[in-house]
Amino acid sequence: MIHTLEELRSGKLEGSKQLKIQERLLEFPEELFSLCDSLELLDLSGNLLSDLPDLSRFKKLKIAFFSQNRFEKIPDVFKACSNLYMLGFKSNAITVFDEDILPLSISWLILTENRLTALPLSIGKLHKLQKFAVAGNRLKSLPNSMKECKNLELLRLSANKLEEIPEWLFTLPKLAWFAFSGNPCSISKESSLKVVAYKDIELDTLLGEGASGKIYRAHSPLFKSLVAVKLFKGAVTSDGYAKDEMNACMMAGEHPNLIKVLARVEHKHLGLILEYISKEYITLGNPPNFETCTRDTYEEDSSFSCEEILVIAKSIAGAAGHLHSKGIVHGDLYAHNILYNQKDNAYLGDFGAASFYDVGSEKHERLDVLAYGHLLEDLLTRCLDRESKLYKNLVVLQERCQVHDPKNRPLFCEMEF
């Protein structure tokens, strides 16, 4: 819900815990301080702000968004906000990130699409940091102090200027979702896929929309049956460049548990023609929310039999193993990126965070394996039969995938069901 300055000034919002104002603000409204004893979520995205006053009075503030403003540096105003755990400055013009300016409570930091060339050494002090989105900047390296971020689970480094990925990153005990495409250190691959003119496609129903684009049901005389068309937005997303996602889709090749790529669309935006997946397939889970941070959410009544979990486990392990045989790390192995027919098959989709690497470099695969272990844990937590031998075997596999030392996790090809 978007609020207005008029409502704030009239006192109608007294005691509010959440506030969102988008009115091309040039300055932080002084009236906001009337909410300093109650406000927990503040969203001033989509304004014209370039500076902030001291926010130390906002003791209850937990979440703050300042995306799509005009900040050129991260303001030194949050240190005393001891309950602040989520901070977003996406799509500004930030070049300066000073030392020791953030509270140690931060667990979710969003700096996507700015102009940062370096991170402060003090970022290693953010021991609670779980989720860090910094794609679309100009980073040339990472400070070694980041190896102290032992709780880091999701890291988006795509579309930067990194010459190499430091080895310590692959030793972080909890890192499971990692994207690094669009950097000098990442391998670039392109496929010579069949090209179809946009005029030869008739778009039908909108099937879904994500950060990188929209997916439509479509018809074309060039194909015998219904197809799906994904049109990419073309901008930098939290995962990286759309062209890298498209290339990963094309280079993945065919596998029974991957949605088949049929052609590339000739269009002002990037586009792909994909195999149409029938309505019997549903999305397995929902994306993380503010509370879960990195872990997927599920409908309250979601439950799975051991047999269903086994089908999903085999399908996704097969798809992920196939990708790694091609030198592709998925980077976003989540239930919300899986389609399941509730019978005998599942598809792994969404290549927005996929990155290429040298085949045989097992350290990349072991990150996806940890994400796979979390997926198994989520499903097994909702299992109907916890006494069966199959359940116990799946728990053993889950725990092997989740060990903190990445070297001790199994590869997908080593998994037995």
C-alpha positions in Angstrom: 0.0 0.0 0.0 1.4 3.4 -1.0 0.8 6.3 1.5 0.8 10.0 0.9 2.6 12.9 2.5 -0.8 14.5 3.2 -1.8 11.4 5.2 1.5 11.6 7.1 1.1 15.3 7.9 -2.5 14.9 9.0 -1.6 12.4 11.6 -3.7 9.6 10.0 -0.6 7.3 10.0 0.2 7.7 13.7 1.5 4.4 15.2 2.1 2.9 11.7 4.5 0.0 11.5 4.9 0.2 7.7 5.2 3.2 5.4 5.7 3.6 1.7 5.8 7.0 0.0 6.5 7.6 -3.6 6.1 11.3 -4.5 9.3 12.4 -6.1 10.7 13.5 -2.7 13.8 15.6 -2.8 14.3 15.5 1.0 13.5 13.1 3.8 10.1 14.2 5.3 10.6 15.6 8.8 7.2 14.3 9.7 8.5 10.8 9.5 10.1 11.2 12.8 6.7 11.2 14.4 6.7 7.4 13.7 10.1 6.7 15.1 8.7 4.7 18.0 6.6 2.4 15.8 8.0 2.2 12.3 9.4 -1.2 11.3 9.4 -1.0 7.5 10.2 2.1 5.6 10.0 2.2 1.8 11.0 5.5 0.1 11.9 3.9 -3.3 11.1 5.7 -6.5 11.9 9.2 -5.3 14.7 11.8 -5.9 16.5 11.5 -2.6 20.3 11.8 -2.4 20.8 12.1 1.3 19.3 11.1 4.6 19.2 12.6 8.1 20.4 10.8 11.2 18.0 7.8 11.7 19.2 6.7 15.1 15.8 7.5 16.6 14.2 4.7 14.6 15.0 2.0 17.1 12.4 -0.4 15.8 13.2 -0.1 12.1 13.8 -3.6 10.6 13.5 -3.1 6.8 14.4 0.0 4.8 14.3 0.5 1.0 15.7 3.4 -0.9 15.8 1.9 -4.4 15.6 4.1 -7.6 16.7 7.3 -6.0 19.8 9.5 -6.6 22.2 8.4 -3.9 25.8 8.5 -4.8 27.0 7.0 -1.5 25.5 4.9 1.2 24.5 7.3 3.9 26.2 7.0 7.3 22.9 7.1 9.2 22.0 3.5 10.1 24.6 2.5 12.6 22.4 3.0 15.6 19.4 1.2 14.0 20.2 -2.0 15.9 17.1 -3.9 14.7 17.7 -3.2 11.0 18.3 -6.4 9.1 17.3 -5.6 5.5 18.6 -2.6 3.6 18.1 -1.9 -0.1 19.7 0.7 -2.4 19.0 -0.9 -5.7 19.3 1.2 -8.9 20.9 4.4 -7.6 24.3 5.8 -8.6 26.3 4.7 -5.6 30.1 4.8 -5.9 31.0 5.2 -2.2 30.5 2.6 0.5 32.5 3.8 3.5 33.9 1.6 6.3 31.9 0.7 9.4 28.7 2.4 8.5 26.2 -0.4 8.8 24.8 -2.0 11.9 26.0 -5.6 12.6 22.4 -6.7 12.5 22.2 -6.6 8.7 21.4 -10.0 7.2 20.0 -8.9 3.8 21.8 -6.2 1.7 20.7 -5.1 -1.8 23.0 -2.9 -3.8 22.1 -4.1 -7.3 22.7 -1.8 -10.3 24.9 0.9 -8.8 28.5 2.0 -9.6 30.5 0.5 -6.9 34.1 -0.3 -7.7 35.0 -1.7 -4.3 33.5 -3.0 -1.1 34.7 -1.9 2.4 36.9 -4.2 4.4 34.4 -3.8 7.2 31.9 -5.9 5.3 33.6 -8.9 6.9 32.2 -7.8 10.2 28.6 -8.4 9.0 28.6 -11.9 10.5 24.8 -12.2 10.2 24.8 -11.4 6.5 22.9 -14.1 4.7 21.8 -12.5 1.4 23.9 -10.0 -0.6 22.8 -8.8 -4.0 25.5 -6.6 -5.7 25.0 -7.5 -9.4 25.3 -4.7 -12.0 28.2 -2.8 -10.4 31.8 -2.3 -11.3 33.6 -4.4 -8.7 37.0 -5.6 -9.7 37.7 -7.7 -6.6 36.2 -8.8 -3.3 37.9 -7.9 0.1 39.4 -11.0 1.8 37.6 -10.0 4.9 34.4 -11.3 3.3 35.6 -14.8 4.1 34.4 -14.1 7.6 30.8 -13.8 6.4 30.3 -17.5 7.4 26.5 -17.1 7.3 26.4 -15.9 3.7 23.9 -18.1 1.8 23.0 -16.2 -1.3 25.5 -14.0 -3.3 24.8 -12.2 -6.6 28.0 -10.9 -8.2 26.9 -11.0 -11.9 27.6 -8.1 -14.3 30.6 -6.7 -12.5 34.3 -6.4 -13.5 35.7 -9.3 -11.5 38.9 -10.8 -12.9 38.7 -13.8 -10.7 36.5 -15.5 -8.0 38.6 -15.9 -4.8 39.0 -19.5 -3.7 37.9 -18.7 -0.2 34.4 -18.1 -1.5 34.0 -21.8 -2.3 34.8 -22.7 1.3 32.0 -20.6 2.9 30.0 -23.2 4.8 26.5 -21.9 3.9 26.9 -20.5 0.4 24.2 -22.2 -1.7 23.0 -19.8 -4.3 25.7 -18.0 -6.2 25.7 -16.1 -9.5 28.7 -14.6 -11.3 28.0 -14.4 -15.0 28.8 -11.3 -17.0 32.3 -10.8 -15.4 35.7 -11.0 -17.2 36.4 -14.2 -15.1 33.2 -16.0 -16.3 33.2 -18.1 -19.4 31.0 -16.8 -22.3 29.2 -19.3 -24.5 26.7 -18.8 -27.3 24.6 -21.3 -29.2 23.7 -21.2 -32.8 20.0 -21.8 -32.2 17.3 -21.6 -34.8 16.0 -18.0 -35.2 12.3 -17.2 -35.6 10.9 -13.8 -36.6 8.6 -12.2 -34.0 6.0 -11.7 -36.7 5.7 -15.5 -37.0 4.5 -15.8 -33.4 1.1 -15.0 -31.9 1.2 -14.4 -28.2 -1.7 -15.6 -26.2 -2.1 -15.8 -22.4 0.5 -14.4 -20.0 1.7 -17.4 -18.1 4.1 -15.8 -15.6 6.5 -12.9 -15.0 9.8 -12.8 -13.2 12.6 -10.4 -12.6 14.1 -11.0 -16.1 11.0 -11.1 -18.3 7.5 -12.4 -19.1 6.4 -15.8 -20.4 3.5 -16.2 -22.7 1.6 -19.1 -24.2 1.9 -18.7 -27.9 1.1 -20.1 -31.4 3.2 -20.3 -34.5 2.7 -22.0 -37.8 6.4 -23.1 -37.5 5.5 -25.4 -34.7 2.9 -28.2 -34.6 1.8 -27.5 -31.1 1.5 -24.8 -28.5 4.7 -23.1 -27.4 5.8 -20.8 -24.6 7.6 -17.5 -25.4 9.9 -15.8 -22.9 10.6 -12.1 -23.7 13.4 -10.7 -21.6 13.3 -7.2 -20.3 16.9 -6.6 -21.1 17.9 -4.7 -18.0 20.2 -5.9 -15.2 18.3 -7.9 -12.7 19.3 -9.0 -9.2 20.7 -12.1 -10.9 22.6 -10.5 -13.8 22.2 -9.8 -17.6 19.3 -11.2 -19.5 21.6 -12.3 -22.4 23.5 -14.5 -20.0 20.3 -16.2 -18.9 19.3 -16.7 -22.5 22.7 -18.2 -23.4 22.6 -20.6 -20.4 19.1 -21.8 -21.5 20.3 -22.4 -25.0 23.6 -24.1 -24.0 21.9 -26.4 -21.5 20.9 -28.9 -24.1 18.1 -31.5 -23.9 17.2 -33.4 -20.7 13.9 -34.9 -19.6 13.8 -32.6 -16.6 14.7 -29.4 -18.4 12.2 -27.4 -20.4 13.2 -27.7 -24.1 14.4 -24.6 -25.9 13.1 -24.6 -29.4 14.3 -21.4 -31.0 15.5 -17.8 -30.4 13.1 -14.9 -31.2 14.2 -12.1 -33.5 12.8 -9.2 -31.6 13.8 -5.7 -30.2 14.2 -7.5 -26.9 15.8 -10.9 -26.3 13.4 -13.8 -26.6 13.2 -17.6 -26.5 10.6 -20.1 -27.8 10.2 -22.9 -25.3 8.4 -26.2 -25.0 4.9 -25.5 -23.6 4.3 -27.2 -20.3 0.7 -28.2 -19.6 -1.4 -26.8 -16.8 -1.1 -30.0 -14.8 2.3 -28.8 -13.7 2.3 -26.5 -10.7 5.1 -24.5 -9.1 6.5 -26.6 -6.2 7.0 -23.7 -3.8 6.9 -19.9 -3.3 9.9 -17.5 -3.2 11.4 -16.5 0.2 9.8 -13.7 2.1 11.1 -11.1 4.5 11.1 -13.6 7.4 12.7 -16.6 5.7 15.3 -14.5 3.8 16.9 -17.2 1.7 14.5 -20.1 2.2 11.5 -20.8 0.1 8.0 -20.7 1.5 5.1 -23.1 0.9 1.4 -23.1 1.2 0.2 -23.8 4.7 -1.4 -27.1 3.8 1.5 -28.3 1.6 2.4 -31.9 2.2 4.3 -34.6 0.2 4.5 -38.4 0.3 7.9 -40.1 0.3 7.2 -41.3 -3.2 6.5 -37.7 -4.4 9.7 -36.5 -2.8 11.7 -39.3 -4.5 10.3 -38.3 -7.9 11.3 -34.7 -7.3 14.7 -35.6 -5.9 15.6 -37.8 -8.8 14.3 -35.4 -11.4 16.2 -32.3 -10.1 19.4 -34.3 -9.3 19.3 -35.5 -12.9 18.7 -32.0 -14.4 21.3 -30.4 -12.2 23.9 -33.1 -12.9 23.2 -32.6 -16.6 23.8 -28.9 -16.3 27.1 -29.4 -14.5 28.3 -31.9 -17.2 27.9 -28.8 -19.5 29.8 -26.5 -17.1 26.7 -24.6 -16.0 26.0 -23.8 -12.3 22.3 -23.1 -11.9 22.8 -20.7 -9.0 19.1 -20.6 -8.1 18.1 -24.2 -7.3 14.8 -23.5 -5.4 11.3 -25.0 -5.2 9.9 -21.9 -6.7 11.9 -22.6 -9.9 10.6 -26.2 -10.2 7.4 -27.3 -12.0 5.9 -30.6 -10.7 2.9 -32.6 -12.1 2.2 -34.2 -8.7 2.7 -37.7 -10.2 5.9 -38.7 -12.0 7.9 -35.7 -13.3 9.4 -32.4 -12.4 11.2 -29.7 -14.4 14.0 -27.4 -13.2 13.6 -23.9 -14.7 14.7 -20.3 -14.5 18.3 -19.8 -15.6 18.5 -16.2 -14.4 21.4 -16.9 -12.0 23.1 -19.5 -14.2 26.8 -19.1 -14.9 29.4 -20.9 -17.0 32.5 -22.5 -15.6 35.2 -24.9 -16.7 33.8 -28.5 -16.8 35.4 -30.5 -14.0 35.6 -27.7 -11.5 33.6 -29.5 -8.8 33.6 -26.6 -6.3 30.9 -24.9 -8.3 28.7 -28.0 -8.3 29.0 -28.4 -4.6 27.2 -25.1 -4.1 24.2 -26.3 -6.1 24.4 -29.5 -4.1 23.9 -27.5 -0.8 20.9 -25.7 -2.3 19.6 -29.2 -3.4 20.0 -30.3 0.2 17.9 -27.4 1.5 15.2 -28.3 -1.1 15.1 -31.9 0.3 14.9 -30.6 3.8 11.9 -28.3 2.9 10.1 -31.3 1.3 11.0 -33.8 4.0 9.8 -31.4 6.7 6.4 -31.6 5.0 6.5 -35.4 4.5 3.4 -37.5 5.4 5.3 -40.6 6.3 8.4 -40.2 8.5 8.7 -43.9 9.6 9.4 -45.4 6.2 12.8 -46.6 5.1 12.6 -44.3 2.1 12.1 -41.3 4.3 15.2 -42.2 6.4 17.3 -42.7 3.2 16.3 -39.3 1.9 17.1 -37.7 5.2 20.6 -39.2 5.0 21.1 -37.8 1.5 19.8 -34.4 2.6 22.3 -34.3 5.5 25.2 -35.3 3.2 24.3 -32.5 0.9 24.2 -30.0 3.8 27.5 -30.6 5.5 29.5 -27.4 6.1 32.7 -28.5 4.4 31.8 -28.3 0.7 34.5 -30.9 -0.2 32.5 -33.6 1.7 29.2 -33.1 -0.2 28.4 -35.6 -2.9 28.3 -34.6 -6.6 24.9 -35.1 -8.3 26.2 -38.1 -10.3 27.2 -39.8 -7.0 23.8 -39.6 -5.5 21.9 -42.9 -4.9 18.2 -43.2 -4.5 
